[in-house]
Amino acid sequence: MPRRVRVPGPFRYRELPSGTVYVGRNLFGYPKSPYANPFKPRTKTPEAHAEVVERYARYLRARPDLVAGIRRDVPSDADVACWCPEGWPCHGDVVLRVAAGEGP
């Protein structure tokens, strides 16, 4: 079952597990994904992350081109990687749902 994983660390892009799709911002040598969340949390808390994840879902609902791109570029059986802490809300979870054919 596809899951969201945390990136292994700065400048370690090549250490992502094979088949994992990076969906984060351009940080520490990682290239910006077209599916990166354009909304940044105000604070580093799960609640702030949940807020920007909901904003990202609304953003995708207004951007059918990005939904189509996710379904084209992110295999439904692929893991996705982002910088969000494990167990916290993350836009990568929205990307996984969309890649699986669900709505944002």
Secondary structure, 3 states (H helix, E strand, C coil): CCCEEECCCCCCHHHCCCCCEECCCCCCCCCCCCCCCCCCCCCCCHHHHHHHHHHHHHHHHCCHHHHHHHHHHCCCCCCEEECCCCCCCCHHHHHHHHHCCCCC
